[in-house]
Amino acid sequence: MQQYILLNPGPVNVSARVQQALVRGDLCHREEEFSDLLVAIRSKLLRAFAPDGYTAVVVSGSGTLAVEAMVSSALPDGKKLLVINNGVYGDRMRQMAEAHRIPVEELTYGWTEPPNVDQIESTLSLDPTIAAVALVHHETTTGLLSPAAEIGAVVRRAGRLFLLDAVSSLGGDDLDVACDAVDLCACTANKCVQGQPGVSFVLVRNETMNAMRAYPRHSLYLHLPLHWEAQERRSVPFTPAIPAWYALDAALDELLEETPAGRVARYRAAAQLLRDGFADLGLEFLLPPALRSNSLTSLLLPHAASYRGLHDGLKQRGFVIYEGQGKLQTEVFRVANMGHLTSADFQRFLGALKDTLSGERE
């Protein structure tokens, strides 16, 4: 089977070490070997991302599951969630809250527009029934990176909880969960962490978890305190996706060896290499440099090119890119630089892109 360089924002190419972890053999999740794996993963997550004052909850499922578990577990009855919406995934958090009958306020911005920090602060000061603020750190809709540190500081001053969807930013962009006042942070294995799909996690401030244990459940499977209480006993409440957990364990070993700061620096350098190449090809960027993440670039489709032709031409050459979402579907294409990839991979992609665009323009 042909192997592709995946330039979509997850799942990503992983190392041979992570791939090999998938074939370690069958295991019952009620045996001590799985308990040891669970403890190791939780410990490594905290070492990598939140060494002091946090706990880690690991769940089987996509990043969306982790985000929904975070949203549905974090608020007491009758309190509102303020959702910051400037893309598909911010809107998805609104939908999650509404599905769980959680009252929602919403601040909506254009998809190429960062949130207005002063407006968030004003909204919180005017409505004491808002208990938490939910933000997508990196909107892969466009590649826009929102100012988590600034918003976290405002939320902390207001005495509310800060819920962060860091599904496509943790490990790839600068984020200090504690310093940025994040109370709950959702992420997945199969993006910047460079693991396999099927397992995700939420980092939770200890005081927040203790408070959440008293809140009524909005869901059985998605109730974070249920998973946490079992994991504190070296167990899980439901059958996990064990091979993906093994792969996450291996991916975390790689991350700790590279160091989180080293991973961020590598992604930043890869994005710059690609963006220099895109500029040389005369492509136009959707976002200005100050708003771009380290791991995804949105580009305007050239007038003479179609997304389908561009995608198919690149796939024939061994590369997979991503189309735009929603109202941008016919206007942009997206190139991610997540995963176990090298500068040589990106240079080869730029050559393939040049050839494909030349064919599209003929």
Buried (B, 14 or more C-beta within 10 A) or exposed (E): EEEBBBBBBBBBBBBEEBBEBBEBEEBEBEEEEBBEBBEBBBEBBBBBBBEEEBBBBBBBBBBBBBBBBBBBBBBEEEBBBBBBBBBBBBBBBBEBBEEBEBBBBBBEBEBBBBBBBEEBBEBBEEEEEBBBBBBBBBBBBBBBBBBBBBBBBBBBEBEBBBBBBBBBBBBBBBBBBBEBBBBBBBBBBBBBBBBBBBBBBBBBBEEBBEBBEEBEEBBEBBBBBBBBBBBEEEBBBEEBBBBBBBBBBBBBBBBEEBEBEEBBBBBBBBBEBBBEBBEEBEBEBBBEEEBBBBBBBBBBBBEEBEBEBBBEBBBEBBBBBBBBBEEBEEBBBBBBBBBBBEEEBBEBBBEBBEEBBEEBEE
